Amino acid sequence: MEREPGGQILKVDNLGYLSTDGSPLFGKVSFTINQGEKIALVSREASAMTAFFEVLAGKAEAHSGTFEFGKTIKVGYQPNENEVYFAGANDLDLINWLRQFSDDKDEQFLRGFLGRMLFSGEEVYKKASVLSGGEKVRCMLSKIMLHQPNFLLLDEPTNHLDLESITALNNSLQDFKGNLIFTSHDHQLMQTVANRVIEITPNGAIDSLMTFEEFLASEDVKRQREELYKGVLA
């Protein structure tokens, strides 16, 4: 992190977003994040979570409600789909791809960030056009690290990664001293990193200060879910 987060992290107030057919993907979502909280985001609809991340990252506009990050907060965003970041970059090698996002254009500086994502030696001259899905994810993580954020928005960060890379990411997120909202199909990541779980629904949020496994087993959570989904097509 470039700096420690201050007292105000993020406040979300009555946030809502509609699908293309006008039905709510999520609605009436309100919560405040405190220092040290790492939130696992869940929903019945993957598209609702992606829309939520895009709204907080400034890539989409909410249809209702507001959100506000604290003045000390610097956000790093890992999207579910990263193709837009590589579109038109087929002729660029990895050094020049990462250089687009850096104030420091020095090759050795950029090599350091690519090296942390296991791009070493001549691999940094690999063309963006030949990258695998996992390599693109690693490039995106290099881009995030470059900006030293203290708040991470990670939409399925384990997609395309091998087991060794997932384990390394898991360990890094556990050690991360900032705040985090993330979702993943990797149960171990959700269980070991999150200390709070928020489920977004069309009629509000279920906010639980517990581990992911406790959340899955909670009868109170199940009752809240049934209440929030009354009258909503599953």
Secondary structure, 3 states (H helix, E strand, C coil): CCCCCCCCCEEEEEEEEECCCCCEEEEEEEEEECCCCEEEEECCCHHHHHHHHHHHCCCCCCCEEEEEECCCCCEEEECCCCHHHHCCCCCCEHHHHHHCCCCCCCHHHHHHHHHHCCCCHHHHHCEHHHCCHHHHHHHHHHHHHHCCCCEEEEECCCCCCCHHHHHHHHHHHHHCCCEEEEECCCHHHHHHHCCEEEEEECCEEEEECCCHHHHHHCHHHHHHHHHHCCCCCC
